[in-house]
Amino acid sequence: MIRYISFDIGGVASSKNREAIVAKGAERWPDFTYSDFKRMFIPQWKGMEKDYWRLFQNGLIRAEEYLSASMYTGKFPDTNENRQHFRAVLKLFTHWYQPVLAVAQDLKQQGYHTSILTNNNEILFAEDGLVAIVDTVVSSHHIHASKPDRRAYEILLERIGATNPGDVLFTDDKEKNVKAAEQAGIRGYHFRSRELPMNEAF
Protein backbone atom coordinates (compact mmCIF):
# COMPACT_ATOMS: atom_id res chain seq x y z
CA MET A 1 0.00 0.00 0.00
CA ILE A 2 1.32 3.44 -0.91
CA ARG A 3 1.68 5.57 2.21
CA TYR A 4 4.46 7.96 1.15
CA ILE A 5 4.54 10.25 -1.89
CA SER A 6 7.85 11.83 -2.91
CA PHE A 7 8.40 14.45 -5.59
CA ASP A 8 11.33 15.77 -7.58
CA ILE A 9 11.35 19.56 -7.99
CA GLY A 10 12.79 20.53 -11.41
CA GLY A 11 10.56 19.31 -14.25
CA VAL A 12 7.86 18.09 -11.83
CA ALA A 13 7.03 20.77 -9.26
CA SER A 14 8.91 23.51 -11.12
CA SER A 15 8.55 24.44 -14.79
CA LYS A 16 11.07 26.10 -17.09
CA ASN A 17 11.23 29.87 -16.82
CA ARG A 18 13.13 30.59 -20.03
CA GLU A 19 11.86 34.09 -20.78
CA ALA A 20 12.62 35.43 -17.31
CA ILE A 21 16.07 33.80 -17.29
CA VAL A 22 17.04 35.28 -20.66
CA ALA A 23 15.66 38.71 -19.76
CA LYS A 24 17.62 38.79 -16.50
CA GLY A 25 20.83 37.64 -18.17
CA ALA A 26 20.43 40.27 -20.89
CA GLU A 27 20.37 43.04 -18.27
CA ARG A 28 24.15 42.62 -18.06
CA TRP A 29 24.97 40.61 -21.18
CA PRO A 30 22.79 41.99 -24.04
CA ASP A 31 23.24 38.97 -26.34
CA PHE A 32 22.50 36.42 -23.59
CA THR A 33 20.47 33.40 -24.77
CA TYR A 34 18.96 30.35 -23.13
CA SER A 35 21.74 28.31 -24.78
CA ASP A 36 24.25 30.48 -22.90
CA PHE A 37 22.38 29.75 -19.70
CA LYS A 38 22.38 25.98 -20.25
CA ARG A 39 26.11 26.01 -21.00
CA MET A 40 26.86 28.00 -17.85
CA PHE A 41 24.38 26.06 -15.71
CA ILE A 42 26.34 22.82 -16.09
CA PRO A 43 29.90 24.01 -16.82
CA GLN A 44 31.95 21.57 -18.88
CA TRP A 45 35.00 21.89 -21.05
CA LYS A 46 37.70 19.67 -22.47
CA GLY A 47 40.29 18.74 -19.87
CA MET A 48 38.31 20.11 -16.91
CA GLU A 49 39.73 18.73 -13.68
CA LYS A 50 36.44 18.68 -11.75
CA ASP A 51 32.77 17.96 -12.36
CA TYR A 52 31.79 21.34 -10.93
CA TRP A 53 28.06 20.81 -11.29
CA ARG A 54 27.99 17.44 -9.53
CA LEU A 55 30.28 18.66 -6.76
CA PHE A 56 28.18 21.78 -6.25
CA GLN A 57 24.85 19.98 -6.13
CA ASN A 58 26.36 17.50 -3.68
CA GLY A 59 27.45 20.36 -1.43
CA LEU A 60 31.15 19.57 -1.85
CA ILE A 61 32.26 22.91 -3.28
CA ARG A 62 31.05 26.42 -2.49
CA ALA A 63 29.00 28.63 -4.75
CA GLU A 64 31.87 30.93 -5.72
CA GLU A 65 33.91 28.07 -7.18
CA TYR A 66 30.93 26.86 -9.18
CA LEU A 67 30.13 30.40 -10.37
CA SER A 68 33.73 30.89 -11.50
CA ALA A 69 33.45 27.72 -13.60
CA SER A 70 30.20 29.09 -15.04
CA MET A 71 31.96 32.30 -16.05
CA TYR A 72 34.62 30.26 -17.81
CA THR A 73 32.11 28.31 -19.90
CA GLY A 74 30.10 31.46 -20.59
CA LYS A 75 33.29 33.26 -21.70
CA PHE A 76 32.65 36.15 -19.36
CA PRO A 77 35.32 37.73 -17.13
CA ASP A 78 35.42 36.03 -13.73
CA THR A 79 34.55 39.13 -11.73
CA ASN A 80 32.49 39.37 -8.57
CA GLU A 81 29.91 41.47 -10.44
CA ASN A 82 29.49 38.83 -13.15
CA ARG A 83 29.30 35.98 -10.64
CA GLN A 84 26.65 37.79 -8.61
CA HIS A 85 24.62 38.56 -11.70
CA PHE A 86 24.61 34.92 -12.75
CA ARG A 87 23.58 34.01 -9.22
CA ALA A 88 20.56 36.30 -9.71
CA VAL A 89 19.80 34.59 -13.04
CA LEU A 90 19.95 31.17 -11.36
CA LYS A 91 17.47 32.30 -8.72
CA LEU A 92 14.84 32.46 -11.47
CA PHE A 93 15.29 28.78 -12.35
CA THR A 94 12.74 27.53 -9.82
CA HIS A 95 9.29 28.51 -11.13
CA TRP A 96 6.71 26.62 -9.09
CA TYR A 97 4.13 24.65 -11.07
CA GLN A 98 0.92 25.21 -9.15
CA PRO A 99 -1.05 22.07 -10.22
CA VAL A 100 1.58 19.79 -8.66
CA LEU A 101 1.69 21.94 -5.52
CA ALA A 102 -2.10 21.57 -5.27
CA VAL A 103 -1.82 17.79 -5.62
CA ALA A 104 0.84 17.64 -2.91
CA GLN A 105 -1.35 19.69 -0.59
CA ASP A 106 -4.34 17.44 -1.27
CA LEU A 107 -2.33 14.25 -0.69
CA LYS A 108 -1.03 15.59 2.60
CA GLN A 109 -4.58 16.41 3.72
CA GLN A 110 -5.62 12.86 2.82
CA GLY A 111 -3.03 11.52 5.26
CA TYR A 112 -0.15 10.62 2.96
CA HIS A 113 3.37 11.46 4.09
CA THR A 114 4.75 13.82 1.44
CA SER A 115 8.39 14.53 0.67
CA ILE A 116 10.89 15.90 -1.81
CA LEU A 117 14.00 14.18 -3.17
CA THR A 118 15.84 16.75 -5.25
CA ASN A 119 19.22 17.30 -6.84
CA ASN A 120 19.70 20.88 -5.73
CA ASN A 121 22.25 23.40 -4.49
CA GLU A 122 22.67 26.34 -2.14
CA ILE A 123 21.72 28.89 -4.83
CA LEU A 124 18.64 27.22 -6.33
CA PHE A 125 17.20 25.80 -3.13
CA ALA A 126 14.12 27.75 -2.07
CA GLU A 127 12.10 27.55 1.15
CA ASP A 128 8.74 28.34 -0.45
CA GLY A 129 6.49 26.48 -2.90
CA LEU A 130 6.55 22.69 -2.59
CA VAL A 131 9.28 22.88 0.05
CA ALA A 132 6.86 24.67 2.38
CA ILE A 133 4.10 22.10 1.79
CA VAL A 134 5.70 18.67 2.20
CA ASP A 135 6.56 16.88 5.43
CA THR A 136 10.19 16.05 4.59
CA VAL A 137 12.77 17.61 2.26
CA VAL A 138 15.87 15.71 1.11
CA SER A 139 18.27 17.73 -1.06
CA SER A 140 21.54 16.55 -2.56
CA HIS A 141 23.48 19.54 -1.27
CA HIS A 142 22.52 18.61 2.29
CA ILE A 143 23.14 14.85 2.06
CA HIS A 144 26.20 14.93 -0.27
CA ALA A 145 24.62 12.40 -2.65
CA SER A 146 22.49 12.94 -5.74
CA LYS A 147 20.14 10.88 -7.88
CA PRO A 148 20.58 8.37 -9.42
CA ASP A 149 23.05 7.35 -6.71
CA ARG A 150 21.33 4.63 -4.65
CA ARG A 151 22.47 6.33 -1.45
CA ALA A 152 20.14 9.27 -2.16
CA TYR A 153 17.12 6.93 -2.16
CA GLU A 154 18.32 5.12 0.95
CA ILE A 155 18.59 8.45 2.78
CA LEU A 156 15.07 9.38 1.61
CA LEU A 157 13.72 6.14 3.09
CA GLU A 158 15.56 6.79 6.34
CA ARG A 159 14.33 10.39 6.61
CA ILE A 160 10.66 9.58 5.95
CA GLY A 161 10.74 6.48 8.14
CA ALA A 162 9.62 4.04 5.43
CA THR A 163 10.66 0.53 6.44
CA ASN A 164 9.10 -0.93 3.28
CA PRO A 165 10.32 0.82 0.09
CA GLY A 166 7.28 -0.49 -1.76
CA ASP A 167 5.10 1.85 0.32
CA VAL A 168 6.79 4.84 -1.37
CA LEU A 169 5.85 6.38 -4.73
CA PHE A 170 8.53 8.64 -6.23
CA THR A 171 7.96 10.95 -9.22
CA ASP A 172 10.77 12.36 -11.38
CA ASP A 173 11.08 13.79 -14.88
CA LYS A 174 14.29 11.83 -15.59
CA GLU A 175 13.69 8.19 -16.46
CA LYS A 176 17.11 7.15 -15.12
CA ASN A 177 16.17 8.55 -11.70
CA VAL A 178 12.86 6.68 -11.75
CA LYS A 179 14.64 3.43 -12.67
CA ALA A 180 17.18 3.96 -9.89
CA ALA A 181 14.32 4.42 -7.41
CA GLU A 182 12.75 1.19 -8.61
CA GLN A 183 16.06 -0.63 -8.20
CA ALA A 184 15.98 0.51 -4.56
CA GLY A 185 12.52 -1.05 -4.21
CA ILE A 186 10.61 2.23 -4.46
CA ARG A 187 7.66 2.57 -6.82
CA GLY A 188 8.52 4.99 -9.59
CA TYR A 189 6.45 7.29 -11.77
CA HIS A 190 7.97 9.02 -14.81
CA PHE A 191 6.61 12.57 -15.17
CA ARG A 192 7.19 13.11 -18.89
CA SER A 193 7.78 16.88 -18.98
CA ARG A 194 11.03 16.39 -20.91
CA GLU A 195 9.10 15.17 -23.95
CA LEU A 196 5.74 16.88 -23.43
CA PRO A 197 4.60 20.38 -22.48
CA MET A 198 4.19 20.65 -18.70
CA ASN A 199 0.39 20.67 -18.76
CA GLU A 200 0.25 17.58 -20.99
CA ALA A 201 2.70 15.75 -18.73
CA PHE A 202 0.54 16.67 -15.73
N, C-alpha and C positions, 0 to 999 in steps of 0.2 A: 504494500500500500504506500502510495506517495504521501509523505508527511512534510517534506522539505522541498522548497522551490528556490533554485539559485539562478541568478541572472549574470550574464556578462554586461558590461556597460557599452563600449563602442560597437556600433552596428546593431545593437539590440535595444538598449535603453537610451542611446544617444545617436542622433542622426548626423550626417555630414553637414557642415556649415560653410560650404565652399565660398559663397559670396562674401560673407563677413570676414573670413580668413584672408581672402585676396584683397579686399578693401583695406583692411588693417595693415597688411604688409605694404601695400602701395602708398600708405601715408609716409613711409620713409624711403621705400624703394619703388619708384613709379612704374617700373616694368614688371613688378612682382606678379607671378602667376601661381596657379594651384600646383603646377608641376614643380615650381621652385619650392613650394611648401613641402610637397611629398619628399623631395630630394633632401631637404634640410631636416625633416621630421625623423627620418631614419638614415643618419649620415653613414655613407659607405664610400670607400674609394680603394683603388688598387694599392695593395701593400699596407693597408691600415693595420696598426698593431693591436687594436682593441675593437670589440663589438660594442661601440658606445651606447647604442640604443638598448641592447639587452642588459648591459651593466647598469644603465640608468634606471630602467624599469624594474630591475631587481634591487635597487637601492644601494648599489655597490660603488657608484661614483656620484659626486655632487652635481648639481644643476649647472654650475659654471663650466665644468669640464665638458659636459654634454653640449652646452650651448656653443662653446668654442669649436667643437667638431661640426656643429651645424653651420657655423659661419664659414668653415673651410669648404664644406660641400656646396654652400650657397654662393661661394666666391665673393663674400663680403668681408671687409676688414674686421678682424677680431677685436672690436672695441667694446667697452662696457655699454655704450649707447646702443650699438647694434644687437648685442646679446639681450639687453633688456627689452628692446623692441620685439625681438623674436619671442621672448617670453610672453609678451602681451598678445602676440599672434596665437601662440599655443593655447592661451587661456580661452580662446574662442572655439577650441576643438570640441569641447563637450557641449552639445546642444540637446538638451533633454527631449526625448520623444514621449509626449504626454500619454498616448494610448497604453504604452507598456507600464508607465508609472501608475496609471489607473488600475491596470490588471494586478500589479504588485500590491497596491493598497487593498484591493478587493480580496485577494488571496490571503493577505494577513488578517483581514477582518473575519474571514471564514475559518481561521484557526491554523492555517499553514505557517510553518516557520519559513521566513523569507530571508534570502541572503544574496550577496554579490561575491563573485569570484572574478577579479579583473586584473589584467596586465596594465599597470598604471604607473605613475611616477609623481614626484613631489610637485611638479608644475601643473599637470593636468588634473590631479585628484581634487575633487570638489566635495564640499560637505552638504550640498543641497541636493535637490532632485531625488533620484532613487536612493542615494546614500542616506538621506534623511528618513526614508520610508522603511527600509528593510530592518530586520532584527540583527543581522550580522554582516560585517563588511570584511572581506579578505582581499587585500591588494598586494600585488607582487613586490612593490617597493617597501612594504612593511615586513613581508615574510622571506624576502630574498630568494624567491623561486617564482617562475612564471609558467603559465600554460604554454605548451602541452607537457611540461615536466610533471611526472606523476606526483612528486612531492607537493605541488600546489593543490592537487585534489585531496591528498591525504590530510593536509592542513585544514582545508575546508571542512572535511568530515569531522576532524577533531574540534574545530571551533564551533560548529553547529550542534555537536553532540550526537551525530548520527552513527549508531553502532552498526546499522545495516545500510551499506551504500545503495542498495536497491530501493530504499525509501526516499532517495533524493533524485529530483529531476533538475538537470542543468541545461540551460539554453545559451548557445553561443553562435555567432555568425560565421565562425571559422570551423569548417568540417573537421580539420585535424584536431581541434580542441575538443569537439564533441566526441570524436573517436577515442581520444585519450581519456576522457571522462568515463566512457563505456568500458575501457580496458581496466579502469579502477573500480568497476562494478556499479558505477553511477548510471542512471538512465539519462540518455542524452537527447536533446532536441536541437536540430539545425535550423536556426533562424536565417532565412535565405536572402538577407538584405544585400549580399555581395553580388547577387545575380538578378535581383528584382528591386524595383522601387520600394522604399520603406513601407508604404501603406499596403502594397501587395504582399510583401513578406509577412506583415502583421496579420 
